[in-house]
Amino acid sequence: MKIKEIFKKENGMKEVLLNKIIDKILADDSVTSTENTNKIDSYFLNKKVIIRTYSAGVHFGTLIEKSKDEVILKDSRRLWYWQTTNKGISLNEVANTGLHNDSKVCASIGLLWLQAIEILICTNDAIESIEGKNEYKA
């Protein structure tokens, strides 16, 4: 599968924006597939993201390191229960629109190492919504 198809399949960004990003990254035909992967990896660095993991749930934070499927998040918060602002349930919607008041978010921790199966870059609205949530206490 071509890198462009893989990137489109694994990321929930709007297709027009995603195509522009991929085209920009892959513009230089002289680079190898590994170099393209490194460019894509570095595109996500220092961005506020939502990470879906293999077995550790869903986390929000700043992506500071990525190597293959391993990531390190700074100021990570676990999204324990979520609904979107429009009562949706998709993490793609959370990354685009943010959290509804009924959502439950854990306290922030300094650094967290995870194995990621999905990385979603958050919009400013989503960032404000998630960062503005108080730590949930039962």
N, C-alpha and C positions, 0 to 999 in steps of 0.2 A: 504494500500500500504506500502511495506517495506521502511524503511528509505533510503536504497541504491537506490531503484527505484525512490523515490521522489527526492533525491539529483541529480541523473543523469538527470532527466527530467527538473529540474528547473535551471540547470547551463550549460552554453555553453562551458565548457572546453573540450579539446580533451579527448576522452573516455579512452585511456590508462592511461594518467596522472590522470584523475578523478578516475578510478578504484583503482589505487595505493593509492591515498589519502583516499578514502573511506575505503579500506581494512585496512589501518594503523589505522584510527580512530576507526573502529569497531572491531579491533583485540581482545579486551577483552570482552568475552561473558558474563562476570559477571555483566556488567554495564547495567543500565536500558535504555529504549528508550529516556527518558528525559536527562540522562547523555550523551548519544550519540549526541543528538541535541545540547547540550551545548558545546561538543567537536567540532562539526562542526561549530557552531557559532564562537567559539574562534579561529578557524583556519583562519578565514577571518580578524580578528582584526589586525590592524596596517599594512594592505596591501593596496596598491593603487587599487581602484576598480571603476567600472562604475556601477551606480545604476539606474535602471529603476523604476520609481515610479508609483503609482496609478493614480495621476492626476497632478503631478508637473514636468513632463518632465524627462530628463535624466541628471545625474550629475556624475562628476568624482571627486575623492578625496581620502583621507586616512580614512578608516573605523576605528573609535575609540570606537564605542559602538554599540551593537546589542542586541535587545530583541524582540523575535518573528519577526514581520515584521517591527519593528521600528529600524532605524539606525541613527547614528550621524556621519557626515563626517566632517573632518578637512580640511581646505584649499580647499573647494569645488568650482568647476567650472561647470556651466551649459553648456551642449553641446546643443546649440540651433539648429544647423544644421550640419549634418555630412555626409561625404563620407569617405570611407576607402582609404588607400594609393593606392589600386588597383581599385578604383572607385566603390567599393561595398557599400552597405547600411546597412548591418547587424551590430548590436552592438557587436555580437560575433567577427566579423572581426575587428571592431574598437579596442576591447580589445586585439586582437592578433597582429594586424599589425599597428594600429595607424590611424591618420587622414590625409586626403588629404588636400592640400593647400586651397581648396574651402570651407572647413568646417568653422563654426562660433562658437566660444567659448567665453563665458562671463568671466568677471573678477572674480578673486578668492575672496571668503568670508571666514571669520574665521571658524565658526561652523554652521552646517546646520542639522536640524532634518527632517527626511523623513520617509514615509512609503514605503518600498521597495517591489517590486514584482519580481525583478531579481537583482542578484549581480554577477558581472563578474570581476574576478581578471585579472588585466592587465599585459601584458608582459613588459619587459624593453623597447622594441621598442615603444610600445603604450604609456607608461609613458612619454618617452622623447618627443614623437610627441605631446601629449596633453599639457604637461607642457610648451613646446616650442612655443605653439600658442600664438600670441598676442591677447589681448582683442579685440573682434570685436566691431567696432563702425560703425553705419549706415552712 
